[in-house]
Amino acid sequence: MNIAMRKLAMLEKEFIQREESARLEGYTSSPIDREFKEKITKLMDQVRFI
């Protein structure tokens, strides 16, 4: 279970970095699937709460 949480955390961090780099390059839309990112963030928030 610990490895799965680490991978999810790394995935969430990667999403944040990609969005930031896209914003700095001047893109107005996100190259990442918003729905998938929200699901990952919601899952990580639930795990952090426990």
Buried (B, 14 or more C-beta within 10 A) or exposed (E): EEEEEEEBBEBBEEBEEBBEEBEEEEEEEEEBEEEEBEEBBEEBEEEEEE
